[in-house]
Amino acid sequence: MATEQPNSALCAPARPSRPYRKAHRGYGKRSAPGQRPPGATDFALLPERERYIAGYVDLLPDGAAMDIKSLAKDLPLYGQMAIGTALRALGVAGHLRHVRCRVETLGQSRWVTLTFWSRTARDNEWWAAHLDAESGRAADATAATAPAPHPVTTEPVGADEPAVAVTVSVPQQRNPDPAPDSTPSPAYLALARLGRTEPRLALSAADCGALEDLAAAWFARGVSADYLTQALVSGLPEQVGSPVGFVRRRLLDKIPARLPDAAPAPDTPARRLLVECTECGRPGPAESLPDGLCRPCRTPAPAEREAPAGLPTEREVRSYVDVLRGKHRMPS
């Protein structure tokens, strides 16, 4: 009786209903541009395991975690060793590259690993050009964050038109009070809010105007409004006879030291993205890591040397040892 044999080939992974594992901000999958639309023949030339894992990774959105541990949890058919070997094969086939990039946030510099994915297999020249373009875009984004000075244009006065003196007699009028500045300085605002934080140091509008220059000297040295307020209200006596005199004395005595400005490094070349070896993680430029592999990982391990002819085999050695043991057991 004939029995039906099930097909051993794995089907393409279906899109799961649960949410994807999201990587930390700045990490995760990044799709390469210029890919062909998804189709049924994608990854058809890859082996079965690599085709299955590539189909799942291709369904992941940008920003999803696609490291070895996350993929091993999502794909229970394969362990971490098998998935690591499959990712290496996908890198050699031109579908992915691991890239190391330096990110500076909040005055701190750290290295992050990015994974670029392409449904369409690319050669080494395409990946090198794409990573160079990514490095240029990162440098442009950094330069764009610096504020550009606003040009000031003035209209020249025509030299050919003679100046005409016009005398107009008007009745003497009372000069109105000048309109208050609609945008007070941060120093003035910090002094005005001082009384709301500490009632013993309540200042009038005239007091704030008189002390504005002293407080502005603090802001010129890089302190914030909270730092200034804390320095003025800390350690107050029980009674303050003259708030304006007390604040003036503290602004003069407790002014912080001026920190040296960090000198920018002129003509510093933009740091390029470094490609990581898919096998060992060693970073380097894209030109020195073709197929996403460094030189030691690309070089095959030397074959083990064959045993020279004439040496005893393992069975013969065991037989000889048994004979020696038997002779030692024999009575003398």
C-alpha positions as CSV (number, residue, x, y, z in Angstrom):
1,M,0.0,0.0,0.0
2,A,1.5,3.3,-1.0
3,T,1.8,6.0,1.6
4,E,1.8,9.8,0.9
5,Q,5.2,11.4,1.7
6,P,4.9,14.9,3.1
7,N,7.0,17.7,1.4
8,S,10.1,18.3,3.5
9,A,10.6,21.9,2.0
10,L,9.7,24.6,4.5
11,C,7.1,27.1,3.4
12,A,7.8,30.8,3.5
13,P,7.0,32.2,7.0
14,A,3.7,33.8,7.2
15,R,3.3,37.3,8.6
16,P,2.7,36.8,12.3
17,S,-0.3,38.4,14.0
18,R,1.7,39.4,17.1
19,P,3.8,42.6,17.1
20,Y,7.4,42.4,16.1
21,R,10.3,42.8,18.5
22,K,11.4,46.4,18.3
23,A,15.1,47.2,18.6
24,H,16.4,50.1,20.6
25,R,16.3,53.5,19.0
26,G,19.0,53.7,16.3
27,Y,19.3,50.0,16.0
28,G,17.4,47.4,14.0
29,K,16.6,46.7,10.4
30,R,17.2,49.4,7.7
31,S,15.9,48.7,4.2
32,A,18.2,49.6,1.3
33,P,16.7,51.7,-1.5
34,G,16.0,50.6,-5.0
35,Q,14.6,47.1,-4.2
36,R,12.3,45.3,-6.6
37,P,8.7,44.6,-5.4
38,P,8.3,41.4,-3.4
39,G,7.4,38.3,-5.3
40,A,7.1,34.6,-5.0
41,T,10.5,33.9,-6.5
42,D,12.4,36.0,-4.0
43,F,15.4,34.1,-2.5
44,A,14.7,31.1,-4.8
45,L,18.4,30.5,-5.4
46,L,19.2,30.3,-1.7
47,P,19.3,27.0,0.3
48,E,16.3,26.0,2.2
49,R,17.3,27.4,5.6
50,E,18.6,30.7,4.3
51,R,15.5,31.1,2.1
52,Y,13.2,30.6,5.1
53,I,15.1,33.1,7.3
54,A,15.5,35.6,4.5
55,G,11.7,35.5,3.9
56,Y,11.0,36.2,7.5
57,V,13.6,39.1,7.7
58,D,12.1,40.6,4.6
59,L,8.7,40.8,6.3
60,L,10.1,42.7,9.2
61,P,9.5,46.5,9.1
62,D,12.3,49.0,9.6
63,G,13.4,49.3,13.2
64,A,12.5,45.7,14.1
65,A,15.1,43.6,15.9
66,M,16.9,41.2,13.7
67,D,19.8,40.1,15.8
68,I,20.6,36.4,16.3
69,K,18.9,36.1,19.7
70,S,15.7,37.8,18.6
71,L,15.5,35.7,15.4
72,A,16.1,32.5,17.3
73,K,13.2,33.4,19.6
74,D,10.9,34.2,16.7
75,L,12.0,31.2,14.5
76,P,12.0,28.1,16.8
77,L,13.0,25.8,13.9
78,Y,16.6,27.0,14.1
79,G,18.9,27.8,17.0
80,Q,21.4,30.7,17.4
81,M,24.2,28.8,15.7
82,A,22.1,28.0,12.6
83,I,20.8,31.5,12.3
84,G,24.2,33.0,12.7
85,T,25.5,30.8,9.9
86,A,22.5,31.7,7.7
87,L,23.0,35.4,8.3
88,R,26.6,35.0,7.2
89,A,25.4,33.3,4.0
90,L,22.9,36.1,3.4
91,G,25.7,38.6,3.7
92,V,27.9,36.7,1.2
93,A,24.9,36.5,-1.1
94,G,24.6,40.4,-1.0
95,H,21.4,40.7,1.0
96,L,22.7,42.4,4.2
97,R,25.5,44.3,5.8
98,H,26.3,44.9,9.4
99,V,27.6,48.5,9.9
100,R,29.1,50.2,12.9
101,C,28.4,53.9,13.3
102,R,29.3,56.5,16.0
103,V,26.4,58.4,17.5
104,E,26.8,61.5,19.7
105,T,23.9,62.3,22.0
106,L,23.8,64.6,25.1
107,G,27.6,65.1,24.9
108,Q,28.3,61.3,24.9
109,S,29.7,59.3,22.1
110,R,28.9,55.6,21.6
111,W,29.0,53.1,18.8
112,V,25.9,51.4,17.5
113,T,25.5,48.5,15.0
114,L,23.1,49.0,12.1
115,T,21.8,46.2,9.8
116,F,21.1,47.2,6.2
117,W,18.8,44.7,4.3
118,S,18.2,44.4,0.6
119,R,15.7,42.1,-0.9
120,T,17.6,42.4,-4.2
121,A,21.1,40.8,-4.0
122,R,23.8,43.5,-4.4
123,D,27.4,43.2,-5.2
124,N,30.3,44.7,-3.2
125,E,30.6,47.8,-5.4
126,W,27.0,48.7,-4.8
127,W,27.2,48.2,-1.0
128,A,30.4,50.4,-0.9
129,A,28.7,53.2,-2.9
130,H,25.6,53.0,-0.7
131,L,27.5,53.1,2.5
132,D,29.6,56.1,1.3
133,A,26.3,57.9,0.5
134,E,25.0,57.1,4.0
135,S,28.2,58.5,5.5
136,G,27.7,61.7,3.5
137,R,24.0,62.0,4.6
138,A,25.1,61.6,8.2
139,A,27.7,64.3,7.9
140,D,25.2,66.7,6.2
141,A,22.7,66.1,9.0
142,T,25.3,66.9,11.6
143,A,26.2,70.1,9.8
144,A,22.6,71.1,9.3
145,T,22.1,71.1,13.1
146,A,24.4,74.1,13.5
147,P,22.5,77.4,13.4
148,A,23.3,79.5,10.4
149,P,23.8,83.2,10.9
150,H,21.0,85.4,9.4
151,P,22.3,87.9,6.9
152,V,21.5,91.5,7.5
153,T,20.8,93.5,4.4
154,T,20.8,97.3,4.3
155,E,19.5,99.5,1.6
156,P,22.1,102.0,0.4
157,V,21.2,105.6,0.4
158,G,21.2,107.1,-3.1
159,A,24.2,109.4,-3.4
160,D,22.7,111.3,-6.4
161,E,19.8,112.7,-4.4
162,P,20.7,115.8,-2.4
163,A,19.6,115.9,1.2
164,V,16.9,118.4,1.8
165,A,16.5,120.0,5.2
166,V,12.8,120.3,6.1
167,T,11.8,122.4,9.1
168,V,8.4,121.6,10.5
169,S,7.0,123.6,13.4
170,V,4.7,121.5,15.6
171,P,3.3,122.3,19.0
172,Q,5.2,120.8,21.9
173,Q,3.7,117.6,23.1
174,R,4.2,115.4,26.1
175,N,6.4,112.4,25.3
176,P,4.5,109.1,26.0
177,D,6.1,106.5,28.2
178,P,8.2,104.0,26.2
179,A,6.4,100.8,25.6
180,P,7.9,97.9,27.6
181,D,10.0,95.3,25.8
182,S,7.7,92.5,24.7
183,T,10.5,89.9,24.9
184,P,12.3,90.3,28.2
185,S,15.7,88.7,28.6
186,P,16.2,85.3,30.4
187,A,18.1,87.2,33.1
188,Y,15.1,89.5,33.7
189,L,12.7,86.6,33.8
190,A,14.8,84.7,36.3
191,L,14.9,87.7,38.6
192,A,11.1,88.4,38.2
193,R,10.3,84.8,39.1
194,L,12.6,84.8,42.1
195,G,9.9,86.1,44.4
196,R,7.5,83.3,43.4
197,T,10.1,80.8,44.5
198,E,11.2,82.6,47.6
199,P,8.9,85.4,49.0
200,R,11.7,86.9,51.0
201,L,13.5,87.8,47.7
202,A,10.6,89.4,45.9
203,L,11.9,92.1,43.5
204,S,10.0,94.9,41.8
205,A,10.2,95.7,38.2
206,A,12.8,98.5,38.8
207,D,14.9,96.1,40.9
208,C,14.9,93.5,38.2
209,G,16.0,96.1,35.6
210,A,18.8,97.3,37.9
211,L,20.1,93.7,38.5
212,E,19.5,92.5,34.9
213,D,23.1,93.0,33.8
214,L,24.5,91.2,36.8
215,A,22.3,88.2,36.2
216,A,23.1,88.3,32.4
217,A,26.7,87.8,33.4
218,W,25.8,84.5,34.9
219,F,24.0,83.3,31.8
220,A,27.0,84.4,29.7
221,R,29.0,81.8,31.6
222,G,26.7,78.9,30.6
223,V,24.4,78.6,33.7
224,S,20.7,78.0,33.5
225,A,17.8,79.8,35.2
226,D,17.3,77.0,37.7
227,Y,21.0,77.1,38.6
228,L,20.8,80.9,39.2
229,T,17.7,80.6,41.3
230,Q,19.1,77.9,43.4
231,A,22.3,79.8,44.0
232,L,20.3,82.9,45.1
233,V,17.7,81.2,47.4
234,S,20.0,78.7,49.2
235,G,21.1,79.5,52.7
236,L,18.9,82.5,53.3
237,P,18.7,84.2,56.7
238,E,15.4,84.3,58.6
239,Q,14.8,87.9,57.7
240,V,16.0,89.8,54.6
241,G,15.9,93.5,55.1
242,S,16.6,94.6,51.5
243,P,15.9,92.0,48.9
244,V,17.5,94.0,46.1
245,G,20.7,94.6,48.1
246,F,20.9,90.9,49.2
247,V,20.4,89.7,45.6
248,R,23.0,92.2,44.3
249,R,25.5,91.0,46.8
250,R,25.0,87.3,45.9
251,L,25.2,88.0,42.2
252,L,28.6,89.6,42.7
253,D,30.0,87.2,45.3
254,K,28.7,83.8,43.9
255,I,29.2,84.3,40.2
256,P,30.5,81.0,38.8
257,A,33.8,80.5,37.2
258,R,34.1,80.9,33.4
259,L,34.7,77.5,31.7
260,P,37.0,77.5,28.7
261,D,35.2,77.0,25.4
262,A,35.8,73.7,23.7
263,A,37.9,74.5,20.7
264,P,36.4,72.8,17.6
265,A,38.8,70.6,15.6
266,P,39.2,72.3,12.2
267,D,39.3,70.3,9.0
268,T,38.2,67.1,10.8
269,P,37.1,64.6,8.2
270,A,33.7,63.0,8.7
271,R,34.0,59.5,10.2
272,R,32.8,56.9,7.7
273,L,30.5,54.0,8.5
274,L,32.5,50.9,9.3
275,V,31.3,47.5,8.0
276,E,31.3,44.7,10.6
277,C,32.3,41.2,9.6
278,T,29.3,39.0,9.6
279,E,31.3,36.1,11.1
280,C,33.5,37.7,13.8
281,G,32.2,41.3,14.1
282,R,35.6,42.9,13.2
283,P,35.0,46.5,11.9
284,G,36.6,47.9,8.8
285,P,36.0,49.9,5.6
286,A,33.6,48.4,3.1
287,E,36.5,47.9,0.6
288,S,38.4,45.6,2.9
289,L,35.3,43.4,3.8
290,P,34.0,42.0,0.5
291,D,30.9,39.9,0.9
292,G,30.8,41.2,4.5
293,L,33.7,39.1,5.6
294,C,37.2,40.1,6.8
295,R,40.3,38.5,5.5
296,P,40.7,35.8,8.2
297,C,37.1,34.7,7.9
298,R,37.3,34.6,4.1
299,T,40.4,32.5,4.1
300,P,39.5,28.8,4.5
301,A,41.1,26.9,7.3
302,P,44.0,24.8,6.2
303,A,43.2,21.1,5.8
304,E,44.4,18.9,8.5
305,R,47.6,17.1,7.6
306,E,47.1,13.4,6.8
307,A,49.0,10.9,8.9
308,P,52.2,9.8,7.2
309,A,52.2,6.3,5.8
310,G,53.7,3.6,8.0
311,L,52.4,4.9,11.4
312,P,50.2,2.4,13.3
313,T,46.5,2.9,13.3
314,E,44.4,3.5,16.3
315,R,43.3,-0.1,16.4
316,E,46.9,-1.3,16.3
317,V,47.9,1.0,19.1
318,R,45.1,-0.3,21.3
319,S,46.0,-3.9,20.6
320,Y,49.7,-3.1,21.5
321,V,48.6,-1.5,24.8
322,D,46.4,-4.5,25.7
323,V,49.4,-6.8,25.1
324,L,51.6,-4.7,27.4
325,R,48.9,-4.7,30.1
326,G,48.6,-8.5,29.8
327,K,52.3,-8.9,30.3
328,H,52.3,-6.8,33.4
329,R,49.5,-8.9,34.9
330,M,51.4,-12.2,34.3
331,P,53.2,-13.6,37.4
332,S,57.0,-13.4,37.3
